[in-house]
């Protein structure tokens, strides 16, 4: 079991800020594929991965990052500073 967090427009498209999922995914990309297969709102949220960033256990990473031992994955759009 792992917590999956959604921020900004990702949360709006999926309709919730957080959920706990049971997954056998070995990488973030495999988790994304599992989520996309659930229903259209997930497919819409993950349609353009170049517009998303991901963090595993609060560390910014890439979509090929391993999930072994991870407790949390967060998806969010790129942030700009000011």
The first five atom37 places (N, CA, C, CB, O) and aatype in JSON, in Angstrom:
{
  "aatype": [20, 20, 20, 20, 20, 20, 20, 20, 20, 20, 20, 20, 20, 20, 20, 20, 20, 20, 20, 20, 20, 20, 20, 20, 20, 20, 20, 20, 20, 20, 20, 20, 20, 20, 20, 20, 20, 20, 20, 20, 20, 20, 20, 20, 20, 20, 20, 20, 20, 20, 20, 20, 20, 20, 20, 20, 20, 20, 20, 20, 20, 20, 20, 20, 20, 20, 20, 20, 20, 20, 20, 20, 20, 20, 20, 20, 20, 20, 20, 20, 20, 20],
  "atom_mask": [
    [1, 1, 1, 1, 1],
    [1, 1, 1, 1, 1],
    [1, 1, 1, 1, 1],
    [1, 1, 1, 1, 1],
    [1, 1, 1, 1, 1],
    [1, 1, 1, 1, 1],
    [1, 1, 1, 1, 1],
    [1, 1, 1, 1, 1],
    [1, 1, 1, 1, 1],
    [1, 1, 1, 1, 1],
    [1, 1, 1, 1, 1],
    [1, 1, 1, 1, 1],
    [1, 1, 1, 1, 1],
    [1, 1, 1, 1, 1],
    [1, 1, 1, 1, 1],
    [1, 1, 1, 1, 1],
    [1, 1, 1, 1, 1],
    [1, 1, 1, 1, 1],
    [1, 1, 1, 1, 1],
    [1, 1, 1, 1, 1],
    [1, 1, 1, 1, 1],
    [1, 1, 1, 1, 1],
    [1, 1, 1, 1, 1],
    [1, 1, 1, 1, 1],
    [1, 1, 1, 1, 1],
    [1, 1, 1, 1, 1],
    [1, 1, 1, 1, 1],
    [1, 1, 1, 1, 1],
    [1, 1, 1, 1, 1],
    [1, 1, 1, 1, 1],
    [1, 1, 1, 1, 1],
    [1, 1, 1, 1, 1],
    [1, 1, 1, 1, 1],
    [1, 1, 1, 1, 1],
    [1, 1, 1, 1, 1],
    [1, 1, 1, 1, 1],
    [1, 1, 1, 1, 1],
    [1, 1, 1, 1, 1],
    [1, 1, 1, 1, 1],
    [1, 1, 1, 1, 1],
    [1, 1, 1, 1, 1],
    [1, 1, 1, 1, 1],
    [1, 1, 1, 1, 1],
    [1, 1, 1, 1, 1],
    [1, 1, 1, 1, 1],
    [1, 1, 1, 1, 1],
    [1, 1, 1, 1, 1],
    [1, 1, 1, 1, 1],
    [1, 1, 1, 1, 1],
    [1, 1, 1, 1, 1],
    [1, 1, 1, 1, 1],
    [1, 1, 1, 1, 1],
    [1, 1, 1, 1, 1],
    [1, 1, 1, 1, 1],
    [1, 1, 1, 1, 1],
    [1, 1, 1, 1, 1],
    [1, 1, 1, 1, 1],
    [1, 1, 1, 1, 1],
    [1, 1, 1, 1, 1],
    [1, 1, 1, 1, 1],
    [1, 1, 1, 1, 1],
    [1, 1, 1, 1, 1],
    [1, 1, 1, 1, 1],
    [1, 1, 1, 1, 1],
    [1, 1, 1, 1, 1],
    [1, 1, 1, 1, 1],
    [1, 1, 1, 1, 1],
    [1, 1, 1, 1, 1],
    [1, 1, 1, 1, 1],
    [1, 1, 1, 1, 1],
    [1, 1, 1, 1, 1],
    [1, 1, 1, 1, 1],
    [1, 1, 1, 1, 1],
    [1, 1, 1, 1, 1],
    [1, 1, 1, 1, 1],
    [1, 1, 1, 1, 1],
    [1, 1, 1, 1, 1],
    [1, 1, 1, 1, 1],
    [1, 1, 1, 1, 1],
    [1, 1, 1, 1, 1],
    [1, 1, 1, 1, 1],
    [1, 1, 1, 1, 1]
  ],
  "atom_positions": [
    [[0.84, -1.19, 0.0], [0.0, 0.0, 0.0], [0.89, 1.25, 0.0], [-0.96, 0.0, 1.23], [1.93, 1.3, 0.66]],
    [[0.44, 2.23, -0.75], [1.18, 3.48, -0.81], [0.21, 4.63, -1.0], [2.23, 3.46, -1.96], [-0.84, 4.48, -1.62]],
    [[0.58, 5.78, -0.44], [-0.23, 6.98, -0.62], [0.18, 7.65, -1.92], [-0.06, 7.95, 0.58], [1.36, 7.79, -2.22]],
    [[-0.83, 8.07, -2.68], [-0.59, 8.83, -3.91], [-1.26, 10.18, -3.73], [-1.14, 8.06, -5.19], [-2.46, 10.26, -3.47]],
    [[-0.47, 11.24, -3.87], [-0.95, 12.59, -3.67], [-1.02, 13.32, -5.01], [-0.04, 13.36, -2.69], [-0.15, 13.14, -5.87]],
    [[-2.05, 14.14, -5.18], [-2.26, 14.89, -6.4], [-2.38, 16.37, -6.05], [-3.54, 14.39, -7.17], [-3.09, 16.74, -5.11]],
    [[-1.68, 17.23, -6.81], [-1.69, 18.65, -6.52], [-2.12, 19.45, -7.75], [-0.31, 19.11, -6.05], [-1.97, 19.01, -8.88]],
    [[-2.67, 20.64, -7.49], [-3.06, 21.62, -8.5], [-4.05, 21.0, -9.5], [-1.82, 22.16, -9.24], [-5.02, 20.37, -9.1]],
    [[-3.8, 21.18, -10.81], [-4.75, 20.7, -11.81], [-4.81, 19.18, -11.87], [-4.4, 21.25, -13.18], [-5.8, 18.63, -12.36]],
    [[-3.8, 18.49, -11.4], [-3.85, 17.02, -11.35], [-4.96, 16.61, -10.39], [-2.46, 16.4, -10.9], [-5.77, 15.73, -10.71]],
    [[-5.0, 17.24, -9.23], [-6.04, 16.97, -8.24], [-7.41, 17.3, -8.81], [-5.8, 17.78, -6.95], [-8.37, 16.56, -8.59]],
    [[-7.51, 18.41, -9.54], [-8.8, 18.81, -10.11], [-9.31, 17.79, -11.12], [-8.68, 20.18, -10.78], [-10.5, 17.47, -11.14]],
    [[-8.42, 17.26, -11.95], [-8.84, 16.29, -12.97], [-9.23, 14.95, -12.36], [-7.72, 16.08, -13.98], [-10.17, 14.3, -12.81]],
    [[-8.51, 14.54, -11.33], [-8.79, 13.24, -10.71], [-9.94, 13.36, -9.71], [-7.55, 12.7, -10.0], [-10.7, 12.41, -9.52]],
    [[-10.07, 14.52, -9.08], [-11.2, 14.75, -8.18], [-10.92, 14.43, -6.73], [-12.34, 13.95, -8.63], [-11.86, 14.36, -5.93]],
    [[-9.67, 14.25, -6.37], [-9.32, 14.01, -4.97], [-7.86, 14.4, -4.74], [-9.56, 12.53, -4.57], [-7.05, 14.34, -5.66]],
    [[-7.52, 14.79, -3.51], [-6.15, 15.21, -3.24], [-5.21, 14.05, -2.93], [-6.14, 16.16, -2.09], [-3.99, 14.17, -3.07]],
    [[-5.78, 12.91, -2.5], [-4.94, 11.81, -2.03], [-5.73, 10.52, -2.03], [-4.38, 12.1, -0.62], [-6.94, 10.51, -1.8]],
    [[-5.04, 9.42, -2.29], [-5.66, 8.11, -2.14], [-4.57, 7.1, -1.78], [-6.4, 7.68, -3.45], [-3.39, 7.31, -2.04]],
    [[-4.99, 6.02, -1.18], [-4.08, 4.92, -0.88], [-4.33, 3.83, -1.89], [-4.27, 4.4, 0.59], [-5.47, 3.39, -2.07]],
    [[-3.27, 3.39, -2.57], [-3.42, 2.39, -3.61], [-2.59, 1.16, -3.29], [-3.02, 2.96, -4.98], [-1.54, 1.24, -2.64]],
    [[-3.08, 0.04, -3.75], [-2.32, -1.2, -3.69], [-1.75, -1.4, -5.08], [-3.2, -2.43, -3.22], [-2.48, -1.42, -6.06]],
    [[-0.43, -1.55, -5.15], [0.22, -1.63, -6.45], [1.35, -2.63, -6.45], [0.72, -0.27, -6.87], [1.99, -2.88, -5.42]],
    [[1.6, -3.2, -7.6], [2.76, -4.05, -7.82], [3.77, -3.35, -8.71], [2.34, -5.4, -8.43], [4.73, -3.98, -9.17]],
    [[3.56, -2.07, -8.97], [4.44, -1.31, -9.86], [5.86, -1.25, -9.31], [3.9, 0.11, -10.06], [6.08, -1.03, -8.11]],
    [[6.81, -1.46, -10.19], [8.23, -1.4, -9.8], [8.79, 0.01, -9.98], [9.04, -2.39, -10.62], [9.78, 0.37, -9.33]],
    [[8.16, 0.81, -10.85], [8.63, 2.17, -11.1], [7.45, 3.13, -11.08], [9.38, 2.26, -12.46], [6.29, 2.72, -11.1]],
    [[7.77, 4.41, -11.03], [6.72, 5.42, -11.09], [5.92, 5.28, -12.39], [7.32, 6.85, -10.99], [4.69, 5.38, -12.37]],
    [[6.6, 5.04, -13.51], [5.9, 4.91, -14.79], [4.91, 3.74, -14.77], [6.91, 4.72, -15.94], [3.81, 3.86, -15.31]],
    [[5.28, 2.63, -14.16], [4.35, 1.5, -14.06], [3.14, 1.89, -13.21], [5.05, 0.27, -13.45], [2.02, 1.48, -13.52]],
    [[3.35, 2.67, -12.16], [2.23, 3.15, -11.35], [1.33, 4.05, -12.18], [2.74, 3.91, -10.1], [0.11, 3.94, -12.11]],
    [[1.92, 4.94, -12.98], [1.14, 5.81, -13.85], [0.29, 4.97, -14.81], [2.06, 6.76, -14.65], [-0.89, 5.27, -15.01]],
    [[0.87, 3.93, -15.39], [0.11, 3.07, -16.31], [-1.05, 2.39, -15.59], [1.04, 2.01, -16.94], [-2.14, 2.28, -16.15]],
    [[-0.82, 1.93, -14.36], [-1.91, 1.32, -13.58], [-3.02, 2.33, -13.34], [-1.39, 0.77, -12.24], [-4.2, 2.01, -13.47]],
    [[-2.65, 3.56, -12.98], [-3.65, 4.58, -12.7], [-4.4, 4.97, -13.97], [-2.99, 5.82, -12.08], [-5.63, 5.12, -13.95]],
    [[-3.68, 5.12, -15.08], [-4.32, 5.46, -16.36], [-5.38, 4.43, -16.74], [-3.27, 5.56, -17.47], [-6.42, 4.77, -17.32]],
    [[-5.13, 3.18, -16.43], [-6.04, 2.1, -16.82], [-7.32, 2.09, -15.98], [-5.34, 0.75, -16.69], [-8.28, 1.42, -16.34]],
    [[-7.35, 2.82, -14.89], [-8.52, 2.83, -14.0], [-9.76, 3.42, -14.67], [-8.21, 3.6, -12.74], [-10.8, 2.77, -14.74]],
    [[-9.63, 4.64, -15.16], [-10.77, 5.33, -15.76], [-10.31, 6.61, -16.44], [-11.84, 5.65, -14.7], [-9.14, 7.0, -16.34]],
    [[-11.23, 7.27, -17.14], [-10.88, 8.42, -17.98], [-10.27, 9.58, -17.22], [-12.1, 8.89, -18.7], [-9.39, 10.26, -17.76]],
    [[-10.71, 9.84, -16.0], [-10.17, 11.0, -15.29], [-8.67, 10.84, -15.02], [-10.91, 11.21, -13.97], [-7.93, 11.83, -15.03]],
    [[-8.22, 9.61, -14.77], [-6.79, 9.38, -14.59], [-6.05, 9.5, -15.92], [-6.54, 7.98, -13.97], [-4.95, 10.05, -15.99]],
    [[-6.66, 9.0, -16.97], [-6.07, 9.12, -18.31], [-5.88, 10.59, -18.66], [-6.95, 8.41, -19.37], [-4.85, 10.97, -19.22]],
    [[-6.87, 11.41, -18.35], [-6.76, 12.85, -18.62], [-5.66, 13.49, -17.78], [-8.1, 13.55, -18.35], [-4.9, 14.32, -18.29]],
    [[-5.58, 13.12, -16.54], [-4.57, 13.72, -15.66], [-3.15, 13.36, -16.07], [-4.81, 13.27, -14.22], [-2.23, 14.17, -15.92]],
    [[-2.97, 12.15, -16.6], [-1.63, 11.69, -16.96], [-1.4, 11.66, -18.47], [-1.39, 10.31, -16.38], [-0.53, 10.94, -18.95]],
    [[-2.19, 12.42, -19.22], [-2.08, 12.41, -20.68], [-0.75, 12.99, -21.17], [-3.23, 13.2, -21.29], [-0.2, 12.49, -22.15]],
    [[-0.25, 14.01, -20.52], [0.99, 14.66, -20.95], [1.98, 14.66, -19.8], [0.72, 16.12, -21.45], [1.99, 15.58, -18.97]],
    [[2.81, 13.64, -19.74], [3.76, 13.51, -18.63], [4.82, 14.6, -18.64], [4.42, 12.16, -18.68], [5.44, 14.86, -17.6]],
    [[5.05, 15.24, -19.78], [6.03, 16.32, -19.82], [5.54, 17.53, -19.01], [6.31, 16.74, -21.26], [6.34, 18.4, -18.66]],
    [[4.24, 17.57, -18.71], [3.66, 18.66, -17.92], [3.56, 18.3, -16.45], [2.29, 19.02, -18.45], [2.94, 19.03, -15.67]],
    [[4.17, 17.18, -16.05], [4.1, 16.72, -14.66], [5.48, 16.52, -14.06], [3.31, 15.42, -14.58], [6.45, 16.24, -14.76]],
    [[5.53, 16.69, -12.77], [6.71, 16.34, -11.98], [6.26, 15.3, -10.97], [7.36, 17.61, -11.28], [5.07, 15.17, -10.67]],
    [[7.23, 14.56, -10.44], [6.9, 13.5, -9.49], [7.92, 13.5, -8.36], [6.87, 12.13, -10.19], [9.1, 13.77, -8.55]],
    [[7.43, 13.19, -7.17], [8.29, 13.03, -6.01], [7.95, 11.7, -5.35], [8.13, 14.21, -5.0], [6.78, 11.34, -5.22]],
    [[8.99, 10.98, -4.95], [8.82, 9.73, -4.22], [9.37, 9.95, -2.82], [9.56, 8.53, -4.94], [10.53, 10.32, -2.64]],
    [[8.51, 9.73, -1.83], [8.86, 10.0, -0.44], [9.49, 11.38, -0.28], [9.83, 8.93, 0.09], [10.5, 11.56, 0.4]],
    [[8.86, 12.36, -0.93], [9.18, 13.78, -0.87], [10.52, 14.16, -1.5], [9.19, 14.21, 0.55], [11.03, 15.25, -1.25]],
    [[11.08, 13.27, -2.32], [12.28, 13.58, -3.09], [11.91, 13.67, -4.57], [13.38, 12.5, -2.86], [11.38, 12.72, -5.14]],
    [[12.19, 14.82, -5.18], [11.92, 15.01, -6.6], [12.7, 13.98, -7.4], [12.29, 16.43, -7.05], [13.89, 13.78, -7.18]],
    [[12.02, 13.32, -8.34], [12.66, 12.25, -9.1], [12.09, 12.2, -10.51], [12.47, 10.9, -8.39], [11.36, 13.1, -10.93]],
    [[12.42, 11.14, -11.24], [11.94, 10.96, -12.61], [10.93, 9.81, -12.66], [13.13, 10.68, -13.57], [10.76, 9.09, -11.68]],
    [[10.28, 9.66, -13.8], [9.26, 8.63, -13.94], [9.83, 7.22, -14.0], [8.45, 8.89, -15.18], [9.08, 6.25, -13.84]],
    [[11.13, 7.07, -14.21], [11.74, 5.74, -14.2], [12.26, 5.35, -12.82], [12.87, 5.67, -15.2], [12.92, 4.32, -12.67]],
    [[11.97, 6.18, -11.81], [12.44, 5.92, -10.46], [11.8, 4.65, -9.89], [12.15, 7.12, -9.55], [10.62, 4.4, -10.12]],
    [[12.58, 3.86, -9.14], [12.02, 2.66, -8.51], [11.1, 3.02, -7.35], [13.14, 1.75, -8.01], [11.26, 4.06, -6.71]],
    [[10.13, 2.15, -7.11], [9.18, 2.36, -6.01], [9.4, 1.43, -4.83], [7.77, 2.18, -6.52], [8.67, 1.51, -3.84]],
    [[10.38, 0.55, -4.91], [10.61, -0.41, -3.84], [10.79, 0.32, -2.51], [11.85, -1.3, -4.15], [11.67, 1.17, -2.36]],
    [[9.95, -0.03, -1.56], [10.02, 0.56, -0.23], [9.38, 1.94, -0.1], [11.42, 0.65, 0.19], [9.35, 2.5, 0.99]],
    [[8.89, 2.5, -1.2], [8.29, 3.84, -1.15], [6.96, 3.81, -0.41], [8.08, 4.4, -2.57], [6.2, 2.85, -0.51]],
    [[6.7, 4.87, 0.34], [5.44, 5.0, 1.06], [4.52, 6.05, 0.44], [5.7, 5.34, 2.51], [3.31, 6.04, 0.66]],
    [[5.13, 6.97, -0.36], [4.33, 8.07, -0.9], [4.87, 8.49, -2.27], [4.33, 9.26, 0.06], [6.08, 8.59, -2.48]],
    [[3.93, 8.74, -3.18], [4.26, 9.3, -4.5], [3.36, 10.52, -4.7], [4.07, 8.23, -5.67], [2.16, 10.45, -4.45]],
    [[3.96, 11.62, -5.14], [3.18, 12.83, -5.38], [3.36, 13.28, -6.82], [3.61, 13.96, -4.4], [4.46, 13.25, -7.36]],
    [[2.26, 13.7, -7.43], [2.26, 14.22, -8.79], [1.81, 15.67, -8.77], [1.35, 13.37, -9.73], [0.84, 16.02, -8.1]],
    [[2.54, 16.53, -9.51], [2.23, 17.95, -9.5], [2.81, 18.59, -10.76], [2.8, 18.64, -8.23], [3.75, 18.07, -11.36]],
    [[2.24, 19.74, -11.17], [2.79, 20.47, -12.32], [4.09, 21.14, -11.91], [1.76, 21.52, -12.85], [4.36, 21.33, -10.72]],
    [[4.91, 21.5, -12.9], [6.15, 22.23, -12.57], [5.82, 23.51, -11.83], [6.96, 22.54, -13.86], [4.82, 24.17, -12.1]],
    [[6.67, 23.86, -10.91], [6.47, 25.08, -10.11], [7.44, 26.14, -10.58], [6.65, 24.8, -8.6], [8.55, 25.85, -11.0]],
    [[7.0, 27.36, -10.5], [7.88, 28.48, -10.8], [8.08, 29.29, -9.55], [7.3, 29.36, -11.94], [7.18, 29.38, -8.71]],
    [[9.23, 29.86, -9.41], [9.52, 30.66, -8.23], [9.45, 32.14, -8.55], [10.9, 30.31, -7.66], [9.37, 32.53, -9.72]],
    [[9.47, 32.93, -7.52], [9.41, 34.35, -7.78], [9.89, 35.13, -6.61], [8.03, 34.77, -8.12], [9.91, 36.36, -6.65]]
  ]
}
